[in-house]
Amino acid sequence: MKTAISNDGTSIAFDKSGVGPALVLVDGAFCFRNNGPTPALVPLLSQHFTVYSYDRRGRGESTEIPPYAVEKEIEDLANVIERTGEVPFVLGFSSGAALVLRAIAGGVKVKKAALFEPPYVGASGSAPPRDAETTLSSLAKLGKRGDAVQYFMAKVMGIPSAFVFLFKLFGKASWRKNESVAHTLSYDVAIMGDYNVPKNIAPSVNVPIAVIGGEKSPKALRSAVKAVSEAIPKSEMILLKGQSHNVSMKVLAPVLIDFFNQ
């Protein structure tokens, strides 16, 4: 494990593996180096790239200094990028993809970026409740981590309550990992804003972008992928056959390798 010190003194934990051009991975909600797509994806990509995977602030082995601000997360990413010593490729998942988009629009230098299903679902009428950020923050402060996880899954992600209950019942190890980062769920909502495509900043993104989604993802997410791609000048849309938001890393990795090596 290595660390990058962010502008406010927060210590951001990251791993570096592989050989080749630098590629930075940015996780979405719940995820960190030991939870989510990173453990399966890094071995596939590290044969082609020097992969930097990091724990976003407040997750895993990264610290955080309050109060939270989206700008601090952008600074975290910029500091990890600085540690690569080059202008890297970047991959963002879900709300992490939205963070990447905001970072690039704010001046963070990347060579190319891949955005997997940034959940800008506002135009489809699937945005979470307007008080979601406040509710999640309050639940975390009260120590109701399980309630925060359940709320995010049901009200923000739109997972049916019965499936959330079954996940909690039969996926206890994963549920505990999710609870460990429950206090960061409000951060992901903050990053998404009103859950509409940020058309005020998307046109300023002037590097090649691949906006990737799954053909089996909900219509709202597929529409978001299309809308984001249309809003960014140098972008291409890629829909993966047979895939959903819970994408197979074995399917995603070859697509990323082809895009970044073009």
C-alpha positions in Angstrom: 0.0 0.0 0.0 1.1 3.5 -0.8 -0.4 6.9 0.2 -1.0 10.2 -1.5 -1.6 13.2 0.8 -4.5 15.3 -0.4 -4.7 19.1 -0.1 -6.5 19.0 3.2 -4.1 16.5 4.8 -6.3 13.4 4.1 -4.3 10.3 3.5 -5.4 8.5 0.4 -4.4 4.8 0.3 -3.6 3.3 -3.1 -2.0 0.2 -4.8 0.2 0.2 -7.9 0.5 -2.9 -10.0 1.4 -3.9 -13.5 3.5 -2.4 -16.3 2.7 0.0 -19.1 0.9 3.4 -19.3 -0.7 4.6 -16.1 -4.4 3.8 -15.5 -6.3 5.1 -12.5 -9.5 3.4 -11.2 -12.2 5.4 -9.5 -14.9 3.4 -7.7 -18.5 4.2 -7.2 -20.7 3.9 -4.1 -19.9 1.2 -1.6 -16.7 0.2 -3.4 -13.0 0.4 -2.4 -9.9 -1.6 -3.1 -11.2 -4.7 -1.3 -14.9 -4.3 -2.1 -16.4 -4.1 -5.6 -14.9 -4.5 -9.1 -11.2 -3.7 -8.3 -10.0 -7.1 -7.0 -11.3 -8.8 -10.2 -10.4 -6.0 -12.7 -6.8 -5.2 -11.6 -5.2 -8.5 -12.6 -6.8 -8.3 -16.0 -5.6 -4.7 -16.7 -2.2 -4.9 -15.0 -0.9 -7.0 -17.9 -1.3 -4.0 -20.1 -1.2 -0.9 -17.8 0.3 0.3 -14.6 -2.9 0.2 -12.6 -3.5 2.6 -9.7 -6.5 1.6 -7.5 -7.3 3.8 -4.5 -9.7 4.0 -1.6 -11.8 7.1 -1.9 -11.7 9.3 1.3 -13.4 7.7 4.3 -13.2 4.2 2.8 -10.9 1.3 3.3 -7.5 2.5 4.5 -8.0 6.1 3.5 -8.7 8.7 6.1 -10.8 11.9 5.8 -10.8 15.3 7.3 -14.3 16.9 7.5 -16.3 18.6 6.3 -17.0 16.7 3.1 -16.9 18.6 -0.2 -17.0 17.2 -3.8 -14.1 19.5 -4.5 -12.0 17.6 -2.0 -12.7 14.3 -3.8 -11.5 15.9 -7.0 -8.4 17.0 -5.2 -7.9 13.4 -4.0 -8.1 12.1 -7.5 -5.7 14.8 -8.7 -3.2 13.9 -6.1 -3.3 10.2 -7.0 -2.8 11.2 -10.6 0.2 13.2 -9.6 1.7 10.2 -8.0 1.6 8.4 -11.4 4.2 10.8 -12.8 2.4 11.1 -16.1 -0.9 12.0 -17.7 -2.9 8.8 -17.2 -5.9 7.0 -18.5 -8.8 7.0 -16.0 -11.7 4.7 -15.5 -14.7 5.6 -13.3 -17.6 3.4 -12.2 -21.1 4.7 -11.6 -20.9 7.8 -9.3 -17.1 7.4 -9.6 -17.6 8.1 -13.4 -19.5 11.3 -12.5 -16.6 12.3 -10.3 -14.2 11.7 -13.2 -16.3 13.8 -15.5 -16.4 16.6 -13.0 -12.6 16.4 -12.4 -11.8 16.6 -16.1 -14.1 19.5 -16.6 -12.4 21.2 -13.6 -9.0 20.9 -15.2 -7.6 17.6 -14.0 -5.4 16.3 -16.8 -6.1 12.8 -18.2 -5.2 11.2 -21.5 -8.4 9.3 -22.1 -11.3 8.3 -19.7 -13.8 5.5 -19.7 -17.1 6.1 -17.8 -19.1 3.1 -16.9 -22.8 3.9 -16.4 -22.7 7.3 -14.7 -26.2 7.3 -13.2 -27.6 10.5 -14.5 -31.1 9.2 -14.4 -32.9 12.4 -13.6 -34.4 12.9 -17.1 -35.9 9.4 -16.8 -37.7 10.3 -13.6 -35.6 7.9 -11.6 -33.7 10.3 -9.4 -33.7 9.6 -5.7 -35.6 11.7 -3.2 -34.4 15.2 -3.0 -33.5 14.8 0.7 -31.4 11.6 0.1 -28.1 13.3 0.9 -29.4 14.7 4.2 -31.1 11.5 5.1 -28.0 9.3 4.5 -25.8 11.8 6.4 -28.2 11.8 9.4 -28.4 8.0 9.5 -24.7 7.7 9.4 -24.3 10.3 12.2 -26.8 8.3 14.3 -24.7 5.2 13.8 -27.5 3.5 11.8 -25.2 2.1 9.2 -27.4 -0.8 8.2 -30.3 1.6 7.7 -28.2 3.9 5.5 -27.1 0.9 3.3 -30.7 -0.2 3.0 -31.9 3.3 2.2 -29.3 3.8 -0.5 -30.0 0.5 -2.2 -33.8 0.9 -2.1 -34.2 4.7 -2.6 -31.1 5.7 -4.5 -30.3 2.6 -6.6 -33.9 1.5 -6.9 -33.4 -2.1 -5.9 -36.7 -3.7 -4.8 -36.9 -4.1 -1.0 -37.3 -7.9 -1.2 -33.9 -8.1 -3.0 -32.3 -5.8 -0.4 -33.6 -8.0 2.4 -32.3 -11.2 0.7 -28.9 -9.6 0.1 -28.7 -8.6 3.8 -29.8 -12.1 4.8 -27.5 -14.2 2.6 -24.6 -11.8 1.8 -23.6 -11.0 5.3 -19.9 -10.5 4.5 -20.6 -8.1 1.7 -23.2 -6.3 3.8 -20.7 -5.7 6.5 -18.3 -4.2 4.0 -21.0 -2.0 2.8 -21.8 -0.9 6.3 -18.2 0.1 6.8 -18.5 2.8 4.2 -22.1 3.8 5.0 -21.0 7.3 6.1 -19.7 7.9 2.5 -23.0 7.2 0.7 -24.1 10.8 1.1 -20.9 11.8 -0.7 -21.9 9.8 -3.8 -25.3 11.6 -3.8 -23.6 14.9 -3.5 -21.4 14.1 -6.5 -24.5 13.3 -8.6 -26.2 16.6 -7.9 -29.7 16.6 -9.3 -29.0 13.4 -11.2 -29.3 15.2 -14.5 -26.4 15.2 -17.1 -24.3 18.2 -16.2 -24.6 19.9 -19.7 -23.0 23.0 -18.3 -19.7 21.2 -17.9 -19.8 18.2 -20.3 -19.0 20.2 -23.4 -15.7 21.4 -21.8 -14.4 17.8 -21.6 -12.0 17.8 -24.5 -10.3 14.4 -24.2 -11.5 11.1 -25.8 -14.2 9.5 -23.7 -15.8 6.1 -23.8 -19.2 6.0 -22.1 -19.9 2.4 -21.5 -23.1 0.6 -20.4 -24.8 -2.7 -20.3 -27.5 -3.8 -22.8 -29.4 -5.4 -19.9 -29.2 -2.4 -17.5 -32.4 -0.6 -16.6 -33.7 1.8 -19.3 -32.9 4.8 -17.1 -29.2 3.9 -17.0 -29.0 3.1 -20.7 -30.6 6.5 -21.4 -28.1 8.1 -19.1 -25.2 6.5 -21.0 -26.6 7.8 -24.3 -27.2 11.3 -22.9 -23.7 11.6 -21.4 -22.1 10.4 -24.6 -24.1 13.0 -26.6 -23.1 15.8 -24.2 -19.4 15.2 -24.5 -17.7 16.3 -27.8 -15.1 13.6 -28.2 -17.0 10.6 -26.9 -18.2 7.2 -28.1 -20.9 5.1 -26.6 -20.4 1.4 -26.0 -23.1 -1.0 -24.9 -22.0 -4.4 -23.7 -24.1 -7.4 -24.8 -25.6 -9.3 -22.0 -24.3 -7.0 -19.3 -25.9 -4.9 -16.6 -24.7 -2.4 -14.0 -23.1 -5.4 -12.2 -20.8 -5.9 -15.2 -18.5 -8.9 -15.7 -14.9 -7.7 -15.4 -13.9 -10.4 -18.0 -16.2 -8.7 -20.5 -15.3 -5.2 -19.6 -11.5 -5.5 -19.5 -11.0 -6.3 -23.3 -13.2 -3.3 -24.2 -11.1 -1.0 -21.9 -7.8 -2.4 -23.3 -8.9 -1.7 -26.9 -10.2 1.8 -26.1 -7.1 2.9 -24.2 -4.7 1.4 -26.8 -6.4 3.0 -29.8 
